[in-house]
Amino acid sequence: MAAKEGGIVKKGHEEGLKMAVSLLEEFELPVGLLPIADVVEVGFVGATGYMWIVQKKKIEHNFKLISKLVSYSTEITGYMEKKRIKKLKGVKAKELMLWPPVSEIILDDPPTGKIQFKSLAGITKTFPVEAFAAGQ
């Protein structure tokens, strides 16, 4: 649990969701990127950028604009930087019959309107940023 030391922690859905959204905004990432539900806890360690989200149950979200089904585990962790999340765990995107884990999310900088999802399997997918706007 050393990664969580010195972290800011918000408990409960409302506070946790608020914090998750403000982190996405702070790091210039689309706020619809993490459509979480029934949040138990959200935490962030400013010194390292380590972020964690705990939710009651695994959820699947369909991003309509890109017809992409994404699975979010009960625990999502990663390291946030400007326009990217590295060493991401707990997020999988459906590819045909497989669910490769997404390990990194990068927003193009300078902005091109595109966002990239990298998996440990070496697969990189690029999508329009607006697919992950709030409410998508």
N, CA, C and O atoms as CSV, one atom per row, in Angstrom:
chain,resi,resn,atom,element,x,y,z
A,1,MET,N,N,0.816,-1.215,0.000
A,1,MET,CA,C,0.000,0.000,0.000
A,1,MET,C,C,0.853,1.270,0.000
A,1,MET,O,O,0.328,2.372,0.157
A,2,ALA,N,N,2.146,1.116,-0.173
A,2,ALA,CA,C,3.047,2.275,-0.140
A,2,ALA,C,C,2.700,3.305,-1.215
A,2,ALA,O,O,2.908,4.504,-1.033
A,3,ALA,N,N,2.166,2.815,-2.342
A,3,ALA,CA,C,1.826,3.727,-3.433
A,3,ALA,C,C,0.782,4.758,-3.007
A,3,ALA,O,O,0.733,5.862,-3.550
A,4,LYS,N,N,-0.059,4.390,-2.025
A,4,LYS,CA,C,-1.159,5.262,-1.612
A,4,LYS,C,C,-0.767,6.243,-0.509
A,4,LYS,O,O,-1.569,7.096,-0.129
A,5,GLU,N,N,0.450,6.131,0.006
A,5,GLU,CA,C,0.882,7.005,1.097
A,5,GLU,C,C,0.867,8.466,0.677
A,5,GLU,O,O,1.315,8.818,-0.414
A,6,GLY,N,N,0.349,9.306,1.557
A,6,GLY,CA,C,0.310,10.741,1.279
A,6,GLY,C,C,-0.766,11.134,0.289
A,6,GLY,O,O,-0.779,12.254,-0.221
A,7,GLY,N,N,-1.663,10.208,0.023
A,7,GLY,CA,C,-2.702,10.482,-0.968
A,7,GLY,C,C,-3.905,11.193,-0.394
A,7,GLY,O,O,-4.181,11.117,0.804
A,8,ILE,N,N,-4.624,11.891,-1.272
A,8,ILE,CA,C,-5.917,12.494,-0.925
A,8,ILE,C,C,-6.946,11.424,-1.250
A,8,ILE,O,O,-6.937,10.870,-2.349
A,9,VAL,N,N,-7.828,11.127,-0.309
A,9,VAL,CA,C,-8.817,10.074,-0.530
A,9,VAL,C,C,-10.218,10.637,-0.329
A,9,VAL,O,O,-10.489,11.335,0.648
A,10,LYS,N,N,-11.105,10.321,-1.272
A,10,LYS,CA,C,-12.513,10.697,-1.138
A,10,LYS,C,C,-13.321,9.412,-1.098
A,10,LYS,O,O,-13.142,8.531,-1.939
A,11,LYS,N,N,-14.210,9.309,-0.120
A,11,LYS,CA,C,-15.037,8.110,0.044
A,11,LYS,C,C,-16.457,8.391,-0.438
A,11,LYS,O,O,-16.950,9.514,-0.328
A,12,GLY,N,N,-17.100,7.367,-0.968
A,12,GLY,CA,C,-18.494,7.501,-1.390
A,12,GLY,C,C,-18.609,7.949,-2.833
A,12,GLY,O,O,-17.690,8.559,-3.381
A,13,HIS,N,N,-19.744,7.644,-3.445
A,13,HIS,CA,C,-19.914,7.884,-4.877
A,13,HIS,C,C,-19.808,9.351,-5.266
A,13,HIS,O,O,-19.055,9.707,-6.173
A,14,GLU,N,N,-20.560,10.198,-4.582
A,14,GLU,CA,C,-20.625,11.594,-5.004
A,14,GLU,C,C,-19.267,12.284,-4.913
A,14,GLU,O,O,-18.814,12.906,-5.874
A,15,GLU,N,N,-18.623,12.170,-3.755
A,15,GLU,CA,C,-17.312,12.802,-3.557
A,15,GLU,C,C,-16.254,12.174,-4.460
A,15,GLU,O,O,-15.414,12.868,-5.032
A,16,GLY,N,N,-16.311,10.845,-4.578
A,16,GLY,CA,C,-15.338,10.134,-5.402
A,16,GLY,C,C,-15.452,10.505,-6.867
A,16,GLY,O,O,-14.448,10.749,-7.536
A,17,LEU,N,N,-16.678,10.546,-7.361
A,17,LEU,CA,C,-16.907,10.899,-8.760
A,17,LEU,C,C,-16.436,12.322,-9.034
A,17,LEU,O,O,-15.811,12.592,-10.059
A,18,LYS,N,N,-16.742,13.228,-8.109
A,18,LYS,CA,C,-16.319,14.625,-8.239
A,18,LYS,C,C,-14.794,14.706,-8.356
A,18,LYS,O,O,-14.260,15.439,-9.188
A,19,MET,N,N,-14.106,13.937,-7.506
A,19,MET,CA,C,-12.648,13.953,-7.520
A,19,MET,C,C,-12.105,13.352,-8.816
A,19,MET,O,O,-11.164,13.889,-9.400
A,20,ALA,N,N,-12.693,12.235,-9.272
A,20,ALA,CA,C,-12.243,11.599,-10.517
A,20,ALA,C,C,-12.374,12.568,-11.687
A,20,ALA,O,O,-11.459,12.687,-12.502
A,21,VAL,N,N,-13.504,13.257,-11.771
A,21,VAL,CA,C,-13.737,14.212,-12.852
A,21,VAL,C,C,-12.745,15.372,-12.766
A,21,VAL,O,O,-12.210,15.812,-13.783
A,22,SER,N,N,-12.501,15.869,-11.544
A,22,SER,CA,C,-11.578,16.998,-11.427
A,22,SER,C,C,-10.141,16.581,-11.764
A,22,SER,O,O,-9.368,17.392,-12.275
A,23,LEU,N,N,-9.780,15.326,-11.482
A,23,LEU,CA,C,-8.444,14.837,-11.874
A,23,LEU,C,C,-8.327,14.779,-13.397
A,23,LEU,O,O,-7.319,15.200,-13.964
A,24,LEU,N,N,-9.365,14.253,-14.057
A,24,LEU,CA,C,-9.343,14.191,-15.520
A,24,LEU,C,C,-9.216,15.600,-16.107
A,24,LEU,O,O,-8.465,15.817,-17.057
A,25,GLU,N,N,-9.960,16.558,-15.531
A,25,GLU,CA,C,-9.886,17.942,-16.016
A,25,GLU,C,C,-8.492,18.520,-15.779
A,25,GLU,O,O,-7.916,19.159,-16.660
A,26,GLU,N,N,-7.960,18.288,-14.583
A,26,GLU,CA,C,-6.643,18.824,-14.226
A,26,GLU,C,C,-5.553,18.336,-15.173
A,26,GLU,O,O,-4.641,19.085,-15.525
A,27,PHE,N,N,-5.658,17.066,-15.584
A,27,PHE,CA,C,-4.644,16.499,-16.466
A,27,PHE,C,C,-5.052,16.576,-17.942
A,27,PHE,O,O,-4.464,15.913,-18.796
A,28,GLU,N,N,-6.078,17.403,-18.224
A,28,GLU,CA,C,-6.522,17.700,-19.588
A,28,GLU,C,C,-6.940,16.454,-20.356
A,28,GLU,O,O,-6.632,16.303,-21.538
A,29,LEU,N,N,-7.653,15.555,-19.659
A,29,LEU,CA,C,-8.174,14.343,-20.287
A,29,LEU,C,C,-9.689,14.446,-20.390
A,29,LEU,O,O,-10.306,15.145,-19.586
A,30,PRO,N,N,-10.313,13.765,-21.365
A,30,PRO,CA,C,-11.768,13.841,-21.513
A,30,PRO,C,C,-12.474,13.300,-20.270
A,30,PRO,O,O,-12.133,12.226,-19.775
A,31,VAL,N,N,-13.457,14.045,-19.771
A,31,VAL,CA,C,-14.094,13.659,-18.504
A,31,VAL,C,C,-14.966,12.412,-18.611
A,31,VAL,O,O,-15.315,11.823,-17.588
A,32,GLY,N,N,-15.320,12.002,-19.810
A,32,GLY,CA,C,-16.116,10.789,-19.979
A,32,GLY,C,C,-15.279,9.528,-20.052
A,32,GLY,O,O,-15.812,8.438,-20.264
A,33,LEU,N,N,-13.961,9.668,-19.876
A,33,LEU,CA,C,-13.032,8.544,-20.007
A,33,LEU,C,C,-13.272,7.451,-18.973
A,33,LEU,O,O,-13.078,6.270,-19.261
A,34,LEU,N,N,-13.690,7.834,-17.781
A,34,LEU,CA,C,-13.904,6.856,-16.707
A,34,LEU,C,C,-15.355,6.918,-16.240
A,34,LEU,O,O,-15.647,7.546,-15.223
A,35,PRO,N,N,-16.275,6.271,-16.975
A,35,PRO,CA,C,-17.689,6.293,-16.587
A,35,PRO,C,C,-17.930,5.344,-15.418
A,35,PRO,O,O,-18.396,4.219,-15.603
A,36,ILE,N,N,-17.613,5.804,-14.229
A,36,ILE,CA,C,-17.667,4.929,-13.063
A,36,ILE,C,C,-19.014,5.026,-12.357
A,36,ILE,O,O,-19.719,6.030,-12.460
A,37,ALA,N,N,-19.353,3.958,-11.638
A,37,ALA,CA,C,-20.645,3.901,-10.943
A,37,ALA,C,C,-20.429,3.306,-9.561
A,37,ALA,O,O,-19.512,2.509,-9.364
A,38,ASP,N,N,-21.262,3.686,-8.606
A,38,ASP,CA,C,-21.163,3.107,-7.255
A,38,ASP,C,C,-19.740,3.183,-6.713
A,38,ASP,O,O,-19.171,2.177,-6.290
A,39,VAL,N,N,-19.177,4.379,-6.732
A,39,VAL,CA,C,-17.804,4.571,-6.287
A,39,VAL,C,C,-17.696,4.370,-4.777
A,39,VAL,O,O,-18.497,4.901,-4.008
A,40,VAL,N,N,-16.693,3.595,-4.368
A,40,VAL,CA,C,-16.416,3.369,-2.960
A,40,VAL,C,C,-15.364,4.389,-2.504
A,40,VAL,O,O,-15.488,5.013,-1.450
A,41,GLU,N,N,-14.319,4.535,-3.345
A,41,GLU,CA,C,-13.204,5.400,-2.962
A,41,GLU,C,C,-12.428,5.844,-4.199
A,41,GLU,O,O,-12.252,5.078,-5.147
A,42,VAL,N,N,-11.970,7.088,-4.171
A,42,VAL,CA,C,-11.057,7.595,-5.201
A,42,VAL,C,C,-9.897,8.230,-4.460
A,42,VAL,O,O,-10.085,8.970,-3.495
A,43,GLY,N,N,-8.691,7.930,-4.928
A,43,GLY,CA,C,-7.521,8.501,-4.268
A,43,GLY,C,C,-6.507,8.989,-5.272
A,43,GLY,O,O,-6.476,8.538,-6.417
A,44,PHE,N,N,-5.673,9.922,-4.828
A,44,PHE,CA,C,-4.657,10.493,-5.700
A,44,PHE,C,C,-3.469,10.948,-4.869
A,44,PHE,O,O,-3.632,11.615,-3.847
A,45,VAL,N,N,-2.273,10.581,-5.317
A,45,VAL,CA,C,-1.049,11.007,-4.650
A,45,VAL,C,C,-0.367,12.034,-5.557
A,45,VAL,O,O,0.206,11.687,-6.589
A,46,GLY,N,N,-0.441,13.295,-5.152
A,46,GLY,CA,C,0.102,14.379,-5.981
A,46,GLY,C,C,1.573,14.212,-6.320
A,46,GLY,O,O,1.994,14.545,-7.428
A,47,ALA,N,N,2.365,13.698,-5.377
A,47,ALA,CA,C,3.814,13.587,-5.573
A,47,ALA,C,C,4.194,12.632,-6.703
A,47,ALA,O,O,5.187,12.848,-7.397
A,48,THR,N,N,3.397,11.570,-6.885
A,48,THR,CA,C,3.750,10.543,-7.875
A,48,THR,C,C,2.779,10.494,-9.051
A,48,THR,O,O,3.101,9.931,-10.097
A,49,GLY,N,N,1.586,11.084,-8.887
A,49,GLY,CA,C,0.568,10.999,-9.929
A,49,GLY,C,C,-0.242,9.718,-9.847
A,49,GLY,O,O,-1.077,9.452,-10.712
A,50,TYR,N,N,0.004,8.907,-8.793
A,50,TYR,CA,C,-0.712,7.633,-8.660
A,50,TYR,C,C,-2.177,7.889,-8.315
A,50,TYR,O,O,-2.484,8.665,-7.411
A,51,MET,N,N,-3.076,7.229,-9.046
A,51,MET,CA,C,-4.511,7.408,-8.878
A,51,MET,C,C,-5.146,6.045,-8.734
A,51,MET,O,O,-4.742,5.090,-9.398
A,52,TRP,N,N,-6.156,5.949,-7.852
A,52,TRP,CA,C,-6.902,4.697,-7.768
A,52,TRP,C,C,-8.385,4.992,-7.602
A,52,TRP,O,O,-8.786,5.981,-6.989
A,53,ILE,N,N,-9.180,4.098,-8.171
A,53,ILE,CA,C,-10.630,4.205,-8.080
A,53,ILE,C,C,-11.147,2.822,-7.686
A,53,ILE,O,O,-10.810,1.823,-8.322
A,54,VAL,N,N,-11.960,2.772,-6.641
A,54,VAL,CA,C,-12.583,1.516,-6.245
A,54,VAL,C,C,-14.088,1.697,-6.420
A,54,VAL,O,O,-14.664,2.661,-5.915
A,55,GLN,N,N,-14.721,0.774,-7.132
A,55,GLN,CA,C,-16.175,0.831,-7.289
A,55,GLN,C,C,-16.769,-0.510,-6.884
A,55,GLN,O,O,-16.084,-1.533,-6.893
A,56,LYS,N,N,-18.058,-0.497,-6.528
A,56,LYS,CA,C,-18.696,-1.691,-5.970
A,56,LYS,C,C,-18.707,-2.867,-6.921
A,56,LYS,O,O,-18.502,-4.008,-6.508
A,57,LYS,N,N,-18.946,-2.591,-8.206
A,57,LYS,CA,C,-18.967,-3.705,-9.146
A,57,LYS,C,C,-18.334,-3.311,-10.473
A,57,LYS,O,O,-18.264,-2.137,-10.834
A,58,LYS,N,N,-17.880,-4.324,-11.175
A,58,LYS,CA,C,-17.315,-4.142,-12.504
A,58,LYS,C,C,-18.413,-3.591,-13.421
A,58,LYS,O,O,-19.559,-4.036,-13.348
A,59,ILE,N,N,-18.078,-2.640,-14.267
A,59,ILE,CA,C,-19.091,-2.152,-15.205
A,59,ILE,C,C,-18.564,-2.206,-16.632
A,59,ILE,O,O,-17.359,-2.154,-16.875
A,60,GLU,N,N,-19.494,-2.311,-17.559
A,60,GLU,CA,C,-19.152,-2.227,-18.976
A,60,GLU,C,C,-19.861,-1.009,-19.525
A,60,GLU,O,O,-21.035,-0.770,-19.242
A,61,HIS,N,N,-19.127,-0.242,-20.316
A,61,HIS,CA,C,-19.698,0.971,-20.881
A,61,HIS,C,C,-19.494,0.943,-22.390
A,61,HIS,O,O,-18.399,0.657,-22.874
A,62,ASN,N,N,-20.551,1.241,-23.122
A,62,ASN,CA,C,-20.447,1.294,-24.579
A,62,ASN,C,C,-20.301,2.742,-25.014
A,62,ASN,O,O,-21.209,3.551,-24.822
A,63,PHE,N,N,-19.149,3.068,-25.603
A,63,PHE,CA,C,-18.944,4.416,-26.152
A,63,PHE,C,C,-19.581,4.441,-27.533
A,63,PHE,O,O,-19.031,3.912,-28.499
A,64,LYS,N,N,-20.754,5.067,-27.608
A,64,LYS,CA,C,-21.593,4.973,-28.792
A,64,LYS,C,C,-20.925,5.483,-30.064
A,64,LYS,O,O,-21.032,4.852,-31.115
A,65,LEU,N,N,-20.235,6.625,-29.978
A,65,LEU,CA,C,-19.662,7.230,-31.186
A,65,LEU,C,C,-18.665,6.316,-31.887
A,65,LEU,O,O,-18.497,6.392,-33.104
A,66,ILE,N,N,-18.009,5.457,-31.125
A,66,ILE,CA,C,-16.992,4.585,-31.723
A,66,ILE,C,C,-17.376,3.111,-31.619
A,66,ILE,O,O,-16.579,2.235,-31.956
A,67,SER,N,N,-18.596,2.836,-31.151
A,67,SER,CA,C,-19.086,1.465,-30.970
A,67,SER,C,C,-18.054,0.603,-30.251
A,67,SER,O,O,-17.709,-0.485,-30.712
A,68,LYS,N,N,-17.571,1.095,-29.130
A,68,LYS,CA,C,-16.522,0.377,-28.408
A,68,LYS,C,C,-17.005,0.062,-26.998
A,68,LYS,O,O,-17.391,0.951,-26.238
A,69,LEU,N,N,-16.972,-1.233,-26.670
A,69,LEU,CA,C,-17.361,-1.675,-25.345
A,69,LEU,C,C,-16.108,-1.731,-24.466
A,69,LEU,O,O,-15.118,-2.376,-24.812
A,70,VAL,N,N,-16.172,-1.050,-23.335
A,70,VAL,CA,C,-15.028,-0.995,-22.422
A,70,VAL,C,C,-15.467,-1.506,-21.055
A,70,VAL,O,O,-16.539,-1.159,-20.561
A,71,SER,N,N,-14.622,-2.333,-20.458
A,71,SER,CA,C,-14.902,-2.921,-19.157
A,71,SER,C,C,-14.025,-2.244,-18.101
A,71,SER,O,O,-12.819,-2.087,-18.288
A,72,TYR,N,N,-14.645,-1.847,-16.996
A,72,TYR,CA,C,-13.950,-1.193,-15.885
A,72,TYR,C,C,-14.072,-2.093,-14.661
A,72,TYR,O,O,-15.178,-2.376,-14.200
A,73,SER,N,N,-12.935,-2.540,-14.136
A,73,SER,CA,C,-12.893,-3.447,-12.999
A,73,SER,C,C,-13.327,-2.736,-11.716
A,73,SER,O,O,-13.556,-1.527,-11.711
A,74,THR,N,N,-13.435,-3.501,-10.637
A,74,THR,CA,C,-13.791,-2.900,-9.348
A,74,THR,C,C,-12.655,-2.028,-8.819
A,74,THR,O,O,-12.881,-1.134,-8.004
A,75,GLU,N,N,-11.428,-2.292,-9.287
A,75,GLU,CA,C,-10.320,-1.411,-8.912
A,75,GLU,C,C,-9.558,-0.982,-10.151
A,75,GLU,O,O,-9.084,-1.812,-10.926
A,76,ILE,N,N,-9.448,0.325,-10.325
A,76,ILE,CA,C,-8.743,0.917,-11.461
A,76,ILE,C,C,-7.589,1.718,-10.880
A,76,ILE,O,O,-7.786,2.537,-9.982
A,77,THR,N,N,-6.378,1.483,-11.395
A,77,THR,CA,C,-5.228,2.244,-10.911
A,77,THR,C,C,-4.395,2.721,-12.093
A,77,THR,O,O,-4.469,2.157,-13.185
A,78,GLY,N,N,-3.613,3.752,-11.866
A,78,GLY,CA,C,-2.725,4.242,-12.913
A,78,GLY,C,C,-1.979,5.474,-12.438
A,78,GLY,O,O,-2.209,5.979,-11.339
A,79,TYR,N,N,-1.088,5.942,-13.285
A,79,TYR,CA,C,-0.306,7.141,-12.990
A,79,TYR,C,C,-0.701,8.230,-13.970
A,79,TYR,O,O,-0.590,8.057,-15.184
A,80,MET,N,N,-1.159,9.347,-13.440
A,80,MET,CA,C,-1.644,10.427,-14.278
A,80,MET,C,C,-0.553,11.452,-14.549
A,80,MET,O,O,0.188,11.858,-13.654
A,81,GLU,N,N,-0.479,11.855,-15.810
A,81,GLU,CA,C,0.391,12.939,-16.242
A,81,GLU,C,C,-0.457,13.808,-17.149
A,81,GLU,O,O,-1.580,13.443,-17.496
A,82,LYS,N,N,0.073,14.948,-17.529
A,82,LYS,CA,C,-0.676,15.805,-18.440
A,82,LYS,C,C,-0.987,15.037,-19.726
A,82,LYS,O,O,-0.092,14.541,-20.410
A,83,LYS,N,N,-2.267,14.958,-20.027
A,83,LYS,CA,C,-2.775,14.324,-21.248
A,83,LYS,C,C,-2.484,12.830,-21.365
A,83,LYS,O,O,-2.543,12.281,-22.466
A,84,ARG,N,N,-2.168,12.155,-20.246
A,84,ARG,CA,C,-1.963,10.705,-20.349
A,84,ARG,C,C,-2.159,10.015,-19.003
A,84,ARG,O,O,-2.019,10.621,-17.941
A,85,ILE,N,N,-2.487,8.725,-19.084
A,85,ILE,CA,C,-2.536,7.860,-17.911
A,85,ILE,C,C,-1.634,6.669,-18.243
A,85,ILE,O,O,-1.848,5.982,-19.242
A,86,LYS,N,N,-0.630,6.431,-17.405
A,86,LYS,CA,C,0.312,5.338,-17.644
A,86,LYS,C,C,0.084,4.216,-16.640
A,86,LYS,O,O,-0.545,4.410,-15.600
A,87,LYS,N,N,0.618,3.020,-16.978
A,87,LYS,CA,C,0.540,1.845,-16.100
A,87,LYS,C,C,-0.877,1.621,-15.600
A,87,LYS,O,O,-1.106,1.282,-14.439
A,88,LEU,N,N,-1.825,1.821,-16.514
A,88,LEU,CA,C,-3.239,1.692,-16.178
A,88,LEU,C,C,-3.578,0.226,-15.935
A,88,LEU,O,O,-3.149,-0.652,-16.684
A,89,LYS,N,N,-4.347,-0.031,-14.888
A,89,LYS,CA,C,-4.820,-1.385,-14.607
A,89,LYS,C,C,-6.313,-1.326,-14.317
A,89,LYS,O,O,-6.794,-0.369,-13.712
A,90,GLY,N,N,-7.051,-2.355,-14.752
A,90,GLY,CA,C,-8.470,-2.438,-14.451
A,90,GLY,C,C,-9.383,-1.974,-15.563
A,90,GLY,O,O,-10.600,-1.917,-15.386
A,91,VAL,N,N,-8.800,-1.636,-16.732
A,91,VAL,CA,C,-9.610,-1.189,-17.873
A,91,VAL,C,C,-9.295,-2.091,-19.062
A,91,VAL,O,O,-8.132,-2.294,-19.411
A,92,LYS,N,N,-10.359,-2.636,-19.685
A,92,LYS,CA,C,-10.180,-3.480,-20.869
A,92,LYS,C,C,-11.138,-3.011,-21.947
A,92,LYS,O,O,-12.268,-2.611,-21.667
A,93,ALA,N,N,-10.666,-3.068,-23.190
A,93,ALA,CA,C,-11.519,-2.686,-24.313
A,93,ALA,C,C,-11.719,-3.905,-25.201
A,93,ALA,O,O,-10.763,-4.614,-25.514
A,94,LYS,N,N,-12.929,-4.143,-25.596
A,94,LYS,CA,C,-13.225,-5.348,-26.374
A,94,LYS,C,C,-12.683,-5.232,-27.794
A,94,LYS,O,O,-12.949,-4.261,-28.502
A,95,GLU,N,N,-11.923,-6.237,-28.189
A,95,GLU,CA,C,-11.401,-6.341,-29.567
A,95,GLU,C,C,-11.855,-7.692,-30.086
A,95,GLU,O,O,-11.336,-8.723,-29.658
A,96,LEU,N,N,-12.801,-7.704,-30.987
A,96,LEU,CA,C,-13.363,-8.957,-31.485
A,96,LEU,C,C,-13.816,-9.801,-30.297
A,96,LEU,O,O,-14.750,-9.416,-29.594
A,97,MET,N,N,-13.172,-10.944,-30.060
A,97,MET,CA,C,-13.596,-11.780,-28.939
A,97,MET,C,C,-12.691,-11.608,-27.716
A,97,MET,O,O,-12.927,-12.221,-26.675
A,98,LEU,N,N,-11.676,-10.790,-27.843
A,98,LEU,CA,C,-10.695,-10.619,-26.766
A,98,LEU,C,C,-10.945,-9.353,-25.974
A,98,LEU,O,O,-11.586,-8.418,-26.452
A,99,TRP,N,N,-10.430,-9.338,-24.758
A,99,TRP,CA,C,-10.499,-8.150,-23.906
A,99,TRP,C,C,-9.082,-7.795,-23.460
A,99,TRP,O,O,-8.740,-8.007,-22.297
A,100,PRO,N,N,-8.237,-7.251,-24.368
A,100,PRO,CA,C,-6.882,-6.916,-23.923
A,100,PRO,C,C,-6.897,-5.763,-22.927
A,100,PRO,O,O,-7.628,-4.791,-23.118
A,101,PRO,N,N,-6.089,-5.862,-21.855
A,101,PRO,CA,C,-6.028,-4.764,-20.891
A,101,PRO,C,C,-5.432,-3.506,-21.522
A,101,PRO,O,O,-4.456,-3.578,-22.269
A,102,VAL,N,N,-6.018,-2.380,-21.219
A,102,VAL,CA,C,-5.488,-1.090,-21.679
A,102,VAL,C,C,-4.435,-0.672,-20.660
A,102,VAL,O,O,-4.729,-0.577,-19.468
A,103,SER,N,N,-3.208,-0.421,-21.120
A,103,SER,CA,C,-2.142,-0.085,-20.178
A,103,SER,C,C,-1.805,1.395,-20.174
A,103,SER,O,O,-1.202,1.898,-19.226
A,104,GLU,N,N,-2.196,2.095,-21.238
A,104,GLU,CA,C,-1.865,3.516,-21.306
A,104,GLU,C,C,-2.900,4.236,-22.159
A,104,GLU,O,O,-3.384,3.704,-23.158
A,105,ILE,N,N,-3.228,5.461,-21.743
A,105,ILE,CA,C,-4.130,6.311,-22.522
A,105,ILE,C,C,-3.389,7.624,-22.745
A,105,ILE,O,O,-2.933,8.251,-21.789
A,106,ILE,N,N,-3.268,8.039,-24.000
A,106,ILE,CA,C,-2.506,9.248,-24.317
A,106,ILE,C,C,-3.320,10.152,-25.227
A,106,ILE,O,O,-3.823,9.729,-26.268
A,107,LEU,N,N,-3.434,11.394,-24.813
A,107,LEU,CA,C,-4.091,12.409,-25.632
A,107,LEU,C,C,-3.009,13.070,-26.478
A,107,LEU,O,O,-1.978,13.476,-25.942
A,108,ASP,N,N,-3.220,13.186,-27.782
A,108,ASP,CA,C,-2.202,13.804,-28.633
A,108,ASP,C,C,-1.891,15.225,-28.183
A,108,ASP,O,O,-2.794,16.004,-27.878
A,109,ASP,N,N,-0.617,15.549,-28.144
A,109,ASP,CA,C,-0.153,16.865,-27.730
A,109,ASP,C,C,0.980,17.279,-28.643
A,109,ASP,O,O,2.016,16.614,-28.627
A,110,PRO,N,N,0.857,18.341,-29.447
A,110,PRO,CA,C,-0.291,19.256,-29.510
A,110,PRO,C,C,-1.565,18.537,-29.969
A,110,PRO,O,O,-1.503,17.517,-30.655
A,111,PRO,N,N,-2.725,19.090,-29.576
A,111,PRO,CA,C,-3.997,18.407,-29.814
A,111,PRO,C,C,-4.291,18.180,-31.290
A,111,PRO,O,O,-4.109,19.073,-32.117
A,112,THR,N,N,-4.748,16.973,-31.607
A,112,THR,CA,C,-5.171,16.642,-32.967
A,112,THR,C,C,-6.631,16.225,-32.946
A,112,THR,O,O,-7.218,15.925,-33.985
A,113,GLY,N,N,-7.224,16.208,-31.725
A,113,GLY,CA,C,-8.585,15.701,-31.618
A,113,GLY,C,C,-8.614,14.185,-31.487
A,113,GLY,O,O,-9.677,13.569,-31.562
A,114,LYS,N,N,-7.438,13.585,-31.290
A,114,LYS,CA,C,-7.345,12.121,-31.187
A,114,LYS,C,C,-6.814,11.712,-29.819
A,114,LYS,O,O,-6.074,12.451,-29.169
A,115,ILE,N,N,-7.216,10.506,-29.401
A,115,ILE,CA,C,-6.739,9.917,-28.157
A,115,ILE,C,C,-6.338,8.484,-28.457
A,115,ILE,O,O,-7.024,7.792,-29.209
A,116,GLN,N,N,-5.217,8.024,-27.869
A,116,GLN,CA,C,-4.699,6.687,-28.141
A,116,GLN,C,C,-4.833,5.788,-26.918
A,116,GLN,O,O,-4.630,6.221,-25.784
A,117,PHE,N,N,-5.175,4.545,-27.170
A,117,PHE,CA,C,-5.261,3.535,-26.128
A,117,PHE,C,C,-4.242,2.458,-26.468
A,117,PHE,O,O,-4.311,1.855,-27.539
A,118,LYS,N,N,-3.293,2.211,-25.563
A,118,LYS,CA,C,-2.277,1.194,-25.806
A,118,LYS,C,C,-2.532,0.017,-24.889
A,118,LYS,O,O,-2.879,0.188,-23.720
A,119,SER,N,N,-2.355,-1.195,-25.435
A,119,SER,CA,C,-2.495,-2.384,-24.595
A,119,SER,C,C,-1.132,-3.034,-24.438
A,119,SER,O,O,-0.213,-2.785,-25.219
A,120,LEU,N,N,-1.015,-3.875,-23.411
A,120,LEU,CA,C,0.239,-4.569,-23.160
A,120,LEU,C,C,0.602,-5.486,-24.321
A,120,LEU,O,O,1.772,-5.816,-24.516
A,121,ALA,N,N,-0.390,-5.891,-25.080
A,121,ALA,CA,C,-0.151,-6.764,-26.235
A,121,ALA,C,C,0.454,-5.994,-27.408
A,121,ALA,O,O,0.701,-6.568,-28.469
A,122,GLY,N,N,0.691,-4.697,-27.215
A,122,GLY,CA,C,1.296,-3.906,-28.274
A,122,GLY,C,C,0.293,-3.325,-29.261
A,122,GLY,O,O,0.675,-2.756,-30.283
A,123,ILE,N,N,-0.978,-3.471,-28.954
A,123,ILE,CA,C,-2.021,-2.927,-29.829
A,123,ILE,C,C,-2.259,-1.475,-29.435
A,123,ILE,O,O,-2.449,-1.173,-28.257
A,124,THR,N,N,-2.247,-0.573,-30.423
A,124,THR,CA,C,-2.604,0.818,-30.157
A,124,THR,C,C,-3.805,1.161,-31.016
A,124,THR,O,O,-3.807,0.937,-32.227
A,125,LYS,N,N,-4.831,1.711,-30.369
A,125,LYS,CA,C,-6.029,2.139,-31.088
A,125,LYS,C,C,-6.181,3.639,-30.898
A,125,LYS,O,O,-5.961,4.163,-29.806
A,126,THR,N,N,-6.560,4.322,-31.968
A,126,THR,CA,C,-6.744,5.771,-31.903
A,126,THR,C,C,-8.210,6.086,-32.172
A,126,THR,O,O,-8.819,5.544,-33.095
A,127,PHE,N,N,-8.765,6.976,-31.345
A,127,PHE,CA,C,-10.172,7.353,-31.474
A,127,PHE,C,C,-10.315,8.857,-31.388
A,127,PHE,O,O,-9.418,9.536,-30.890
A,128,PRO,N,N,-11.446,9.396,-31.871
A,128,PRO,CA,C,-11.703,10.819,-31.682
A,128,PRO,C,C,-11.968,11.124,-30.206
A,128,PRO,O,O,-12.690,10.390,-29.532
A,129,VAL,N,N,-11.387,12.196,-29.723
A,129,VAL,CA,C,-11.530,12.588,-28.323
A,129,VAL,C,C,-13.003,12.771,-27.941
A,129,VAL,O,O,-13.403,12.424,-26.830
A,130,GLU,N,N,-13.809,13.316,-28.860
A,130,GLU,CA,C,-15.207,13.626,-28.496
A,130,GLU,C,C,-16.001,12.374,-28.138
A,130,GLU,O,O,-17.064,12.478,-27.526
A,131,ALA,N,N,-15.510,11.199,-28.505
A,131,ALA,CA,C,-16.192,9.955,-28.139
A,131,ALA,C,C,-16.205,9.765,-26.623
A,131,ALA,O,O,-17.009,8.996,-26.096
A,132,PHE,N,N,-15.302,10.473,-25.919
A,132,PHE,CA,C,-15.167,10.301,-24.476
A,132,PHE,C,C,-15.588,11.547,-23.698
A,132,PHE,O,O,-15.216,11.733,-22.539
A,133,ALA,N,N,-16.362,12.385,-24.357
A,133,ALA,CA,C,-16.881,13.572,-23.655
A,133,ALA,C,C,-17.865,13.141,-22.586
A,133,ALA,O,O,-18.379,12.023,-22.621
A,134,ALA,N,N,-18.125,14.013,-21.650
A,134,ALA,CA,C,-19.091,13.715,-20.589
A,134,ALA,C,C,-20.423,13.338,-21.217
A,134,ALA,O,O,-20.866,13.964,-22.179
A,135,GLY,N,N,-21.053,12.319,-20.671
A,135,GLY,CA,C,-22.371,11.923,-21.166
A,135,GLY,C,C,-22.333,10.946,-22.322
A,135,GLY,O,O,-23.385,10.504,-22.784
A,136,GLN,N,N,-21.153,10.598,-22.800
A,136,GLN,CA,C,-21.066,9.608,-23.886
A,136,GLN,C,C,-21.087,8.209,-23.290
A,136,GLN,O,O,-21.024,7.224,-24.026
